[in-house]
Amino acid sequence: MHLARIPRRRYTHGPTPIEHLPRLSEHLAGPQIYIKRDDLLGLAAGGNKTRKLEFLVADALASGANTLVTTGAVQSNHCRLTLAAAVKEGLRCRLVLEERVAGSYSPDASGNNLLFHLLGVDDVTVVPAGTDLDAAMQQVADQITADGGKPYVVPGGGSNALGALGYVSCAEEMLAQTSDMGLPLDHIVCASGSGGTHAGLVAGLYGNQAGIPLTGISVRAERAAQETKLHTLANATSRLAGAEREVPADAITVRDEYVGPGYSLPTPEMSAAIQLFARTEGILLDPVYTGKTAAGLVDLVRTGELGSDGNVLFVHTGGSPALYAYQDVVLAEPDE
Ligand SMILES: *Cc1c(COP(=O)(O)O)cnc(C)c1O
């Protein structure tokens, strides 16, 4: 795999840190927990979509586009970061927001919604859950073309093979860092949503023969469907990165028992995990992705599935701006 062949913009200075979390590790009384601080990536307020956008926006610029079009949920971190990349590159940006939970869109909401407006979004189209989002984005793109512009459609979550290269690169970065640190990893845990993060990490770890098991915590889909989708995406990503071997299906592990009632809907374990990370390590998670992923991590440590010693790396994919749209949930008492 040799990513230097593929055009890329740079939105972060250097690697994001890997930090030890000694107080959290002591509290959980299992393996040592480390964190990959991808919440500190570049572009407004950081997070995992920044890595994908380095490749996607380079492709958009090469195509001569003047407007990015993308889609996400009403508090989408991906939409915030696509918009921030557009601003930085002197492009325009239009968003299609899917109201995945009925009634969840409010034009005055805080969190990422506030940032859409602060960053100067050109246009927001809100569509109901279950809308064909590719068709909805194409409609927006056609309008831009009709008005004399040149659109570039970034897929939801930035999760096509090109975007997922961002996490092939992250896997290589983590392998270089941990070998410099003399830190042997026994397990990696990440969020699994639109899938580009998880699939890119699988492609990068497998392609470099790292031999480190990776568990993706689903924030939305049921396990079997997510694993099938990831296998296809991991292989497309691998091929694009120039790997010679297929990624086997058993390199992909998804756990779906931490989703709760559904995407973006709170669970008590999510609130507890957000409070635990904040109060032991001063680290801000988010209610939709990393809070549920951390709830999964905590549970897998408590049940002994991650072993009793060794080193586990939690990939912090960002998202803290959404905290400000979930005030009650974030401070919920565990028994409420
Ligand atoms: C989008 C997102 C994820 C999920 O990443 P995918 O690549 O879509 O699976 C995780 N955490 C945060 C904060 C996100 O915004």
The ligand as an SDF file (V2000), in Angstrom:
LIG
                    3D

 15 15  0  0  0  0  0  0  0  0999 V2000
  -19.2270    9.9110   11.5260 C   0  0  0  0  0  0  0  0  0  0  0  0
  -18.7150    9.6720   12.9050 C   0  0  0  0  0  0  0  0  0  0  0  0
  -18.3660    8.3910   13.3420 C   0  0  0  0  0  0  0  0  0  0  0  0
  -18.5790    7.1550   12.5100 C   0  0  0  0  0  0  0  0  0  0  0  0
  -17.6340    7.0520   11.5140 O   0  0  0  0  0  0  0  0  0  0  0  0
  -18.0120    6.2970   10.1520 P   0  0  0  0  0  0  0  0  0  0  0  0
  -16.8000    6.3840    9.3410 O   0  0  0  0  0  0  0  0  0  0  0  0
  -19.2030    7.0180    9.6050 O   0  0  0  0  0  0  0  0  0  0  0  0
  -18.3830    4.9050   10.5150 O   0  0  0  0  0  0  0  0  0  0  0  0
  -17.8200    8.2380   14.5970 C   0  0  0  0  0  0  0  0  0  0  0  0
  -17.6600    9.3050   15.4140 N   0  0  0  0  0  0  0  0  0  0  0  0
  -18.0100   10.5380   15.0520 C   0  0  0  0  0  0  0  0  0  0  0  0
  -17.8420   11.6360   16.0230 C   0  0  0  0  0  0  0  0  0  0  0  0
  -18.5520   10.7680   13.7840 C   0  0  0  0  0  0  0  0  0  0  0  0
  -18.9030   12.0160   13.4280 O   0  0  0  0  0  0  0  0  0  0  0  0
  1  2  1  0
  2  3  1  0
  2 14  2  0
  3  4  1  0
  3 10  2  0
  4  5  1  0
  5  6  1  0
  6  7  2  0
  6  8  1  0
  6  9  1  0
 10 11  1  0
 11 12  2  0
 12 13  1  0
 12 14  1  0
 14 15  1  0
M  END
$$$$
